[in-house]
Amino acid sequence: MSVTLHIATPDQRAAIEGMMQLYIHDFSEQWFDQARGELGEDGRFEPYPLDPYWSEPGHWPYLIRKDGHLAGFALVNNRPHLKAPADAHMAEFFVLRKHRRGGTGTKAAQALFALHPGVWEVAVARRNIPALPFWRGAIESYEKVRDVSVADVDDGGWTGPIFRFVAV
């Protein structure tokens, strides 16, 4: 199995926008008691603010491919949730359901850690139950990780565990 990452160019933005609809759909079941996650009259979810990923420094949009096929995306930036500085923050990470549970996500996450050495932050929404063991495993099995810590945050801006670690 070959898993590769490529910075998404502006002409590939539509691919991320399309997959973002699937990503938001996956999350919408966690928002059953909230106003967010409703479809618009056009049958689409509200657009995600992607502009900074092509216009501001410290924002990196990636396409994930498995065996040459588009399999997901990752949005990495340098805007952490915690007050402590970080070099990289996993803003959004999505792997198509077809490619889950076979190592695609772990390989993609670890490739991102390698591309952005330094202090990382990965925040996991409390209601996203399957994501917690995924991220714990992807981080702890990465051979070039050190100083892993987890903060349980509920501060009005974020609710859930936040992993901090150093990727070398």
C-alpha positions in Angstrom: 0.0 0.0 0.0 1.3 3.4 -1.0 0.1 6.5 0.9 1.3 9.8 -0.4 0.7 13.5 0.5 0.8 16.4 -1.8 0.2 20.1 -1.1 -3.1 21.0 -2.8 -2.8 23.6 -5.4 -5.5 26.3 -5.9 -6.9 24.3 -8.9 -7.3 21.3 -6.6 -9.4 23.3 -4.0 -12.6 21.8 -5.5 -11.4 18.3 -4.4 -11.1 19.5 -0.8 -14.4 21.3 -1.0 -16.1 18.1 -2.2 -14.5 15.9 0.4 -15.3 18.6 3.1 -19.0 17.9 2.4 -18.4 14.2 3.3 -16.3 15.2 6.3 -19.1 17.5 7.6 -21.6 14.8 6.9 -19.6 12.4 9.1 -19.5 15.0 11.9 -23.2 16.0 11.6 -24.3 13.0 13.7 -22.4 14.5 16.6 -24.3 17.7 16.4 -27.8 16.2 16.9 -28.5 18.7 19.7 -27.0 21.8 18.0 -28.1 24.2 15.2 -24.9 23.5 13.2 -24.8 20.8 10.6 -28.0 21.5 8.8 -28.2 21.3 5.0 -28.8 24.4 3.0 -31.6 24.6 0.4 -29.0 23.6 -2.2 -28.5 20.3 -0.4 -25.0 21.2 0.8 -23.5 22.0 4.1 -22.2 25.5 4.8 -18.8 26.0 3.1 -15.7 25.6 5.3 -13.4 28.7 5.4 -10.6 27.4 3.2 -9.3 30.7 1.9 -6.4 31.0 4.4 -5.0 27.7 3.1 -4.1 29.4 -0.1 -3.6 33.0 1.0 -1.9 33.1 4.4 1.4 31.8 5.7 1.3 29.0 8.3 -1.6 27.2 6.5 -1.0 24.0 4.5 -3.7 22.1 2.5 -2.8 18.5 1.7 -4.4 15.8 -0.5 -4.0 12.2 0.7 -3.7 9.5 -1.9 -3.7 5.7 -1.5 -2.2 3.8 -4.4 -2.7 6.8 -6.5 -6.4 7.3 -5.7 -7.7 10.4 -3.9 -8.4 9.1 -0.4 -8.7 12.2 1.9 -7.3 15.5 2.9 -5.5 17.2 5.8 -5.5 20.9 6.8 -2.5 21.8 8.9 -1.9 25.3 10.3 0.1 26.9 13.1 -2.9 28.2 15.2 -3.1 25.9 18.2 -6.0 25.7 20.6 -3.9 25.8 23.7 -2.1 29.0 24.8 1.3 27.3 24.4 3.0 27.9 21.0 3.1 25.1 18.5 4.7 24.7 15.1 1.8 22.6 13.6 -1.8 22.0 14.4 -4.0 19.4 12.7 -7.0 21.6 11.9 -8.9 19.0 9.9 -8.1 15.4 8.9 -10.3 13.2 6.7 -9.9 9.8 5.2 -12.7 8.4 3.0 -14.6 5.5 4.7 -13.4 3.1 2.0 -9.8 3.7 3.1 -10.3 3.6 6.8 -9.1 0.8 9.1 -6.3 -0.3 6.8 -3.5 2.0 7.9 -4.1 4.8 5.4 -4.9 7.4 8.0 -2.0 6.4 10.3 0.5 6.6 7.4 -0.9 9.9 6.3 -0.8 11.4 9.8 2.8 10.2 10.4 3.9 11.5 7.0 2.5 14.9 8.0 4.4 14.8 11.3 7.6 14.1 9.3 6.9 17.0 6.9 6.4 19.4 9.8 8.9 18.6 12.5 8.5 20.4 15.8 5.8 20.9 18.4 2.4 19.5 17.3 -1.1 19.9 18.6 -3.9 17.5 17.6 -7.3 18.3 19.1 -10.0 15.7 19.2 -13.7 16.7 19.6 -15.0 14.9 22.7 -18.0 13.5 20.8 -15.7 12.1 18.1 -15.3 8.8 19.9 -13.5 6.8 17.1 -11.0 9.5 16.6 -9.4 9.3 20.1 -7.9 5.8 19.7 -6.9 6.6 16.1 -4.9 9.7 17.1 -3.5 8.1 20.2 -2.2 5.2 18.1 -1.0 7.3 15.2 1.0 9.6 17.6 2.4 7.0 20.0 3.4 4.5 17.2 5.3 7.2 15.3 9.0 6.4 15.8 10.1 10.0 15.9 7.8 11.3 18.6 8.7 12.4 22.1 7.2 14.3 25.0 3.6 13.3 24.3 1.0 14.8 26.7 -2.8 15.1 26.6 -4.8 17.9 28.1 -8.5 17.5 28.7 -10.0 20.8 27.7 -13.5 22.3 28.1 -13.1 26.0 27.9 -16.0 27.2 25.7 -13.7 27.3 22.7 -12.9 23.7 22.6 -14.2 20.5 24.3 -12.1 17.4 24.2 -8.6 16.1 24.5 -5.7 17.9 22.9 -2.5 15.9 22.2 0.8 17.8 22.3 4.0 16.2 21.2 7.3 16.8 19.5 7.9 15.3 16.1 11.6 15.1 15.3 
